[in-house]
Amino acid sequence: MSVVKHWIGGRLLEDPPERTGPVFDPARGHQTGEVAMAGPTEVELAVDAAARAFGEWRDTSVVRRQRILFAFRQLVNDHRHDLAKLITAEHGKTMDDALGEVQRGLEVIEYVCGIPQLLKGEISEQVSTGVDTYSFRQPLGVVAGITPFNFPVMVPMWMYPVAIACGNTFILKPSEKDPSPSMLAAELFSEAGLPDGVLNVLHGDKVAVDGLLEHPEVAAVSFVGSTPIARYIYETAARNGKRVQALGGAKNHMVVLPDADMDLAADAAVSAGYGSAGERCMAISVVVAVGDAADRLIPRVTDRIDRLRVGPGANDQSEMGPLVTAEHLGRVAGYVEQGLSEGADLVADGRGLAVEGYEDGFFLGPCLFDQVNPAMSIYQDEIFGPVLSVVRADSYTEAIDLINANPYGNGTAVFTNDGGAARKFQREIAVGMVGINLPIPVPLSFYSFGGWKESLFGGHAIYGPEGVNFYTRQKVVISRWPDPIHRGVDLGFPKSD
Ligand code: NAD
């Protein structure tokens, strides 16, 4: 069986790994390969390669870095179908969805192609007599990124193009569930002219992650994944003196007011609830239907569910693919059982779905619960599967209070035709990313992505301007050139004059 190897110092690490993990084709439900799992030796090799590459990369002029980014942008665009195929093969999502993910990653590369502009500093002339002050930003050194399975191209691209454009060197620890897309991306960056060691891909699990979190040469850590691990990464990296941003899980609510266009809202709920089989951190998992909205919305949603085509991601007829692993399928199906036992009304039941020719695949059809209340586990937990819950709220205030009381705060949306109601929502809602009449408000690359509360630990959102700030530190220079007036010793605190 083929083994996905580490990419360290611009080459594959050929030494046979001490440990490997399985890689599956989720549509067929069988193992297709193995991935090397790093131990302390491989962590050391990766950090060493990145640390050795840092000095030269930091000193590489910003326009040379920019040219490499332009070349990388072109190569990723040329190979977008190859990247999408690798995503579909190991993650399971449809090709169309995978291409969308590659596109959103590409947009981050396009943003940092403007790195000379993004790194411009500030200058104030004559802040004191004969004294100028200016500030600029410098890279941190070796930085690490730890990423989830659900966007194996896009989420790493939220990190390494930005970090590298800023002059850092990078160690990517992708999800062990779908490691191959990161390998192609690293090869393409190398082909674009990136010097060896500037981007390294280290595969593995907690052992690799802990090695990076504890390594004194690693200056900063970016993490995207589930909330318990995000909290652990945040605390451990901070304890070890590192800069850290850790993006966690989500429970995204979509409020539907009675005046909303119900067909628009039903399209949005189905697209955002079941797209990528619900395995998106910005998936809608709860519809909060206000007043009589539920009675008009639910038949429209079930009508659309009945027409959804579930099948292998590589088949261009499929609109929804399988879940990522058998274990995850079992966990999600377990929540459907729990919802029933807690008294929710299962309006659409996707269990027992058989996809012809793919009987062993990790498929679960779309499930819809009505009459869900906030005490139920299907409301409280992030299910991360094709299970959508409808909570009925008597008033708009009750809907807003419900969302604001939720521990997560990644994304949310409101569907209404009332501008005043939408404005109230955008002002009062305690969530980082807000959609008005659109369900998945993922900011474009020139804004930054980040939730609130337990969806993000740390002071910086990811990519966009906040990404540039995260991967650089400010230096301020206060300068005075030969001054004919020698003022002598003055032990007082410097004052402007
Ligand atoms: P996960 O937290 O299980 O894994 C994420 C990464 O952490 C992987 O690289 C994994 O190898 C590593 N990891 C897992 N367990 C670890 C441990 N005990 N110690 C150290 N490292 C560990 O997440 P996942 O299942 O791969 O991805 C799905 C989760 O990611 C969902 O909760 C989803 O909401 C979240 N997510 C969030 C965002 C966001 O932007 N907020 C984006 C995508 C995914």
Boltz pocket constraint, residues with backbone or C-beta under 6 A from the ligand:
constraints:
  - pocket:
      binder: B
      contacts: [[A, 146], [A, 147], [A, 148], [A, 149], [A, 150], [A, 151], [A, 155], [A, 173], [A, 174], [A, 175], [A, 176], [A, 204], [A, 205], [A, 206], [A, 209], [A, 210], [A, 224], [A, 225], [A, 226], [A, 227], [A, 229], [A, 230], [A, 247], [A, 248], [A, 249], [A, 250], [A, 280], [A, 281], [A, 382], [A, 384], [A, 410], [A, 451], [A, 455]]
      max_distance: 6.0
